[in-house]
Amino acid sequence: MRKNNLRRFRKKLDLSQGELAGLALCSRATIIWIERLGHYPTPGVRSKLAKGLGMTEAVIWPSVEGKDGE
């Protein structure tokens, strides 16, 4: 499981999972998968979530930098 800070930053911005899903144009289930189950999202979903939170992917997923060989 790769470390991610999605829940921490979402809560810091006082967003619900549903609100973030709306901003990122993804489903709430996707947010749950990532936060609770440790799912590592595709590059497109990571990008949408980062934009929704107003930060870079590397801040949310510190292990992203140069490791996208999926």
C-alpha positions as CSV (number, residue, x, y, z in Angstrom):
1,M,0.0,0.0,0.0
2,R,1.4,3.4,-1.0
3,K,1.1,6.2,1.5
4,N,-1.4,9.0,0.6
5,N,-2.5,12.1,2.4
6,L,-5.9,12.4,0.7
7,R,-8.0,12.2,3.9
8,R,-5.7,14.5,5.8
9,F,-5.9,17.3,3.2
10,R,-9.6,16.7,2.5
11,K,-10.4,17.2,6.2
12,K,-8.1,20.2,6.5
13,L,-10.1,21.9,3.8
14,D,-13.3,20.8,5.6
15,L,-14.6,18.8,2.6
16,S,-16.8,15.7,2.8
17,Q,-16.0,12.8,0.7
18,G,-19.0,13.7,-1.5
19,E,-17.9,17.3,-1.9
20,L,-14.4,16.2,-2.9
21,A,-15.9,13.7,-5.4
22,G,-18.0,16.5,-6.9
23,L,-14.9,18.8,-7.2
24,A,-12.8,16.0,-8.7
25,L,-15.6,14.6,-11.0
26,C,-15.3,11.1,-9.6
27,S,-17.5,9.0,-7.3
28,R,-17.6,9.0,-3.6
29,A,-16.8,5.3,-3.8
30,T,-13.5,6.2,-5.4
31,I,-12.6,8.5,-2.4
32,I,-13.6,5.7,0.0
33,W,-11.4,3.2,-1.9
34,I,-8.4,5.5,-1.7
35,E,-8.9,6.7,1.9
36,R,-10.1,3.5,3.7
37,L,-8.8,0.7,1.5
38,G,-5.5,2.2,0.4
39,H,-6.3,2.0,-3.3
40,Y,-3.7,3.7,-5.5
41,P,-5.6,5.7,-8.2
42,T,-4.8,6.0,-11.8
43,P,-2.9,9.0,-13.0
44,G,-6.0,10.7,-14.3
45,V,-7.9,10.3,-11.0
46,R,-4.9,11.5,-9.0
47,S,-4.7,14.5,-11.2
48,K,-8.5,15.3,-10.7
49,L,-8.2,14.8,-7.0
50,A,-5.2,17.1,-6.7
51,K,-6.9,19.8,-8.7
52,G,-10.0,19.4,-6.6
53,L,-7.9,20.0,-3.5
54,G,-5.8,22.8,-5.1
55,M,-2.4,21.0,-4.7
56,T,0.0,18.8,-6.5
57,E,-0.2,15.0,-6.7
58,A,3.2,14.7,-5.2
59,V,2.0,16.4,-2.0
60,I,-0.9,13.9,-1.7
61,W,1.0,10.9,-2.8
62,P,4.7,11.4,-1.9
63,S,5.7,8.2,-3.6
64,V,4.4,9.4,-7.0
65,E,7.5,11.3,-8.1
66,G,9.0,9.2,-10.9
67,K,7.3,6.0,-9.9
68,D,4.4,5.6,-12.4
69,G,5.2,2.4,-14.1
70,E,1.8,0.9,-13.7
